[in-house]
Amino acid sequence: MLKVLKGGLLALVMCILVALASCGGSDDTPVFVVDPDLVGVWKANTFIASNCEDEANNQSDTNLVCTSFECIEFTFEDDSDYIGRNIVDSVPTISEGTWSAENGTLTIDVPGVIPLTGTYTVSNSVLTFNYNLNGCDIQLVMDKD
């Protein structure tokens, strides 16, 4: 049951970044600030969803290992390009967009989707990204690949 919930919530994280085309965005051209500490490929090792409006969505997985079967991976390029890859049950979902980071705030902007914004820290090649998604507080901890 936990695997089903975990897979569903993890898939939801990436699907929201890919599938909400009806949400639209602003016509203003954003200014992207790149934090060199974030540039590279990051793979999730911890995913915690807490304080969810629907308590059934609360979960904690602190032993994630990226495989060809399951993985959450973010790639932040130095030109502000972003590639997100989520694999659930061997099925990959890819999202592409841009990213910007300044003063401890990270924003990932995929065209047609409401931008994902939250706080982040980088320490010893470990990224901790905290944000709110669908009524849940999310903490995503990632190792630099």
Secondary structure, 3 states (H helix, E strand, C coil): CHHHHHHHHHHHHHHHHHHCHHHCCCCCCCCCCCCCCCCEEEEEEEEEEECCCCHHHCEEECCCCCCCCCEEEEEECCCCEEEEEEEECCEEEEEEEEEEEECCEEEEECCCCCCEEEEEEEECCEEEEEEEECCEEEEEEEEEC
